């Protein structure tokens, strides 16, 4: 939950989910960090959302989130996003809403210069996925799988059936591979106008913070302002927005919210 420029990291994945039309969000944390997340975000009602919390006792793979969240999902579709990923681009929310399927799984890809650092999807001449490789040494594809995934109601049962990798983890790639085997994996390449930032190491986090600072200072607009998204989406009333403004009345964030409210 380290800050990126002027807000906690968690704001960025939440903002992406909000723009995609998601209103009920399960936040999975370590046992040590959960209290901090709850203190920061509450139950989501201030944003017109519903936040639930769950703990991942040990880092045993991303696919474990589908097991931890089984009762929360209750067989429904879900959009899964990594907490250290930032997506930013004009019209991103509309793009996600339009392209989300009604069944199967969907991944969002991004062209990268060095495929050896990412999970890579290979495609055939018809634009259909043919294989998934984790950090390949030699690959004809440079389409990296980003930390944003759509799954239908089969996801939990599929996750229950996969075996831990050599790292002892339940890999999300194994879940995706099963969807691919069933012919139910769809791939959407994010537009060139979309930025995808993976802040999984200190250098990448510094780069992301610089990117956000430059964009915000030059445009005068905030990235991942949850109150702004909630207000413009009709999730909160003018009265609730005024409460957010008063809560931040002694800082620049409050001034920004006041400008948005007008």
DATAKA-V524683 format. One record per pair of residues at least 12 apart in sequence whose C-alpha atoms are under 10 Angstrom apart, sorted by the first residue. I is the first residue (numbers start at 0). J is the second residue. Records with the same first field share a line. If there is no record, write none. Layout:
I=J + J
This chain:
0=28 + 32 + 35 + 36 + 82 + 83
1=83 + 204
2=204 + 208
3=198 + 204 + 205 + 206 + 207 + 208 + 209 + 210 + 211 + 212
4=204 + 205 + 207 + 208 + 209 + 210 + 211 + 212 + 213 + 215
5=208 + 211 + 212 + 221 + 222 + 252
6=208 + 222 + 223 + 224
7=36 + 39
8=82 + 83 + 84 + 85 + 198 + 204 + 208 + 223
9=26 + 36 + 39 + 40 + 81 + 82 + 83 + 84 + 85 + 223
10=40 + 82 + 85 + 222 + 223 + 224 + 225
11=82 + 83 + 84 + 85 + 86 + 87 + 222 + 223 + 224 + 225
12=79 + 80 + 81 + 82 + 83 + 84 + 85 + 86 + 146 + 147 + 223
13=26 + 80 + 82 + 85 + 223 + 224 + 225
14=85 + 86 + 87 + 92 + 222 + 223 + 224 + 225 + 226 + 227 + 228 + 229
15=80 + 84 + 85 + 86 + 87 + 91 + 92 + 95 + 147 + 223 + 225 + 228
16=78 + 79 + 80 + 92 + 95 + 147
17=46 + 48 + 92 + 223 + 225 + 228 + 229 + 232
18=90 + 91 + 92 + 93 + 94 + 95 + 96 + 223 + 225 + 228 + 229 + 232
19=78 + 91 + 92 + 93 + 94 + 95 + 96 + 97 + 99
20=92 + 93 + 95 + 96 + 232
21=48 + 49 + 77 + 78 + 96
22=43 + 46 + 47 + 48 + 49 + 50 + 234
23=43 + 47 + 48 + 49 + 50 + 51 + 71 + 72 + 77
24=42 + 43 + 48 + 49 + 50 + 51 + 52 + 71 + 72 + 77 + 78 + 79
25=49 + 50 + 51 + 52 + 53 + 64 + 67 + 68 + 71 + 72 + 79
26=50 + 51 + 52 + 53 + 54 + 64 + 68 + 82
27=51 + 52 + 53 + 54 + 55 + 56 + 64 + 67 + 68 + 81 + 82
28=52 + 53 + 54 + 55 + 56 + 57 + 58 + 82
29=53 + 54 + 55 + 56 + 57 + 58
30=53 + 54 + 55 + 56 + 57
31=54 + 56
32=54
33=52 + 53 + 54 + 55
34=52
36=52
37=50 + 51 + 52
44=234 + 235
45=225 + 226 + 229 + 234 + 235 + 239 + 240 + 242 + 243
46=225 + 226 + 227 + 228 + 229 + 230 + 233 + 234 + 235 + 236 + 239 + 240 + 243
47=226 + 229 + 230 + 232 + 233 + 234 + 235 + 236 + 239
48=229 + 234 + 235
51=68 + 71
52=68 + 71
53=67 + 68 + 71
54=67 + 68
55=67
58=167 + 168 + 169
59=163 + 164 + 166 + 167 + 168 + 169 + 170
60=163 + 164 + 166 + 167 + 168 + 169 + 170 + 171
61=79 + 80 + 81 + 168 + 169 + 170 + 171 + 172 + 174
62=79 + 154 + 155 + 157 + 158 + 159 + 161 + 163 + 168 + 169 + 170 + 171 + 172 + 173 + 174 + 175
63=155 + 158 + 159 + 168 + 169 + 170 + 171
64=79 + 155 + 158 + 169 + 171
65=77 + 79 + 150 + 154 + 155 + 156 + 157 + 158 + 159 + 171 + 174
66=154 + 155 + 156 + 157 + 158 + 159
67=155
68=155
69=152 + 154 + 155 + 156
70=155
72=151 + 152 + 154 + 155
73=152 + 155
74=151 + 152 + 153 + 154 + 155 + 156
75=150 + 151 + 152 + 153 + 154 + 155
76=100 + 101 + 102 + 103 + 104 + 149 + 150 + 151 + 152 + 153 + 154
77=104 + 148 + 149 + 150 + 151 + 152 + 154
78=99 + 104 + 105 + 147 + 148 + 149 + 150 + 151
79=146 + 147 + 148 + 149 + 150
80=145 + 146 + 147 + 148 + 149
81=145 + 146 + 147 + 148 + 197
82=146 + 147 + 197 + 198 + 199
83=146 + 196 + 197 + 198 + 199 + 200 + 204
84=145 + 146 + 147 + 195 + 196 + 197 + 198 + 199 + 204 + 207
85=145 + 146 + 147 + 194 + 195 + 196 + 197 + 198 + 207 + 223
86=145 + 146 + 147 + 189 + 193 + 194 + 195 + 196 + 197 + 222 + 223
87=192 + 193 + 194 + 195 + 196 + 211 + 222 + 223
88=189 + 190 + 191 + 192 + 193 + 194 + 195 + 222
89=190 + 192 + 193 + 194
90=190 + 192 + 193
91=189 + 190 + 192 + 193 + 194
94=189 + 190
95=107 + 187 + 189
98=185 + 186 + 187
99=148 + 149 + 150 + 185 + 187
100=149 + 150 + 151 + 185
101=149 + 150 + 151
102=149 + 150 + 151 + 152 + 153 + 183 + 184 + 185
103=149 + 150 + 151 + 152 + 153 + 154 + 175 + 178 + 179 + 181 + 182 + 183 + 184 + 185
104=148 + 149 + 150 + 151 + 152 + 153 + 154 + 174 + 175 + 177 + 178 + 179 + 182 + 183 + 184 + 185 + 186
105=147 + 148 + 149 + 150 + 151 + 175 + 178 + 179 + 183 + 184 + 185 + 186 + 187
106=120 + 143 + 144 + 145 + 146 + 147 + 148 + 149 + 150 + 175 + 184 + 185 + 186 + 187 + 188 + 189
107=142 + 143 + 144 + 145 + 146 + 147 + 148 + 149 + 185 + 186 + 187 + 188 + 189 + 190
108=120 + 141 + 142 + 143 + 144 + 145 + 146 + 147 + 186 + 187 + 188 + 189 + 190 + 195
109=141 + 142 + 143 + 144 + 145 + 187 + 188 + 189 + 190 + 191 + 193 + 194 + 195
110=140 + 141 + 142 + 143 + 144 + 145 + 188 + 189 + 190 + 191 + 195
111=140 + 141 + 142 + 143 + 144
112=141 + 142 + 143
113=134 + 135 + 136 + 138 + 141 + 142 + 143
114=132 + 133 + 134 + 135 + 136 + 137 + 138 + 139 + 140 + 141 + 142 + 143
115=132 + 133 + 134 + 135 + 136 + 137 + 138 + 141 + 143
116=133 + 134 + 135 + 136 + 143
117=132 + 133 + 134 + 135 + 141 + 142 + 143 + 144 + 145
118=131 + 132 + 133 + 134 + 135 + 141 + 142 + 143 + 144 + 145 + 172
119=131 + 132 + 133 + 134 + 135 + 138 + 139 + 140 + 141 + 142 + 143 + 144 + 145 + 172
120=132 + 133 + 138 + 139 + 140 + 141 + 142 + 143 + 144 + 186
121=138 + 139 + 140 + 141 + 142 + 143
122=139 + 140 + 142 + 186
126=185 + 186 + 187
127=179 + 182 + 184 + 185 + 186
128=179 + 182 + 183 + 184 + 185 + 186
129=176 + 179 + 180 + 182 + 184
130=175 + 176 + 179 + 180
131=143 + 144 + 172 + 173 + 175 + 176 + 179
132=144 + 172 + 176
133=172
142=188
143=188
144=172 + 186 + 187 + 188
145=188 + 189 + 195 + 196 + 197
146=195 + 196 + 197
148=171 + 175 + 186
149=184 + 185
150=174 + 175 + 178 + 184
151=183
153=178
154=174 + 175 + 177 + 178
155=174
156=174
157=173 + 174 + 175 + 177 + 178
158=170 + 171 + 173 + 174 + 175 + 177
159=174
160=173 + 174 + 177
161=173 + 174 + 177
194=210
195=207
196=208 + 210
211=223
219=255
220=255 + 259
221=252 + 255 + 256
224=252 + 255 + 256
226=239 + 240 + 243 + 244 + 256 + 259
227=240 + 255 + 256 + 257 + 259 + 260
230=256 + 259 + 260
231=259 + 260
237=260 + 261
240=256 + 257 + 259 + 260
241=253 + 256 + 257 + 260
243=256 + 257
244=256 + 257 + 258 + 260
245=257
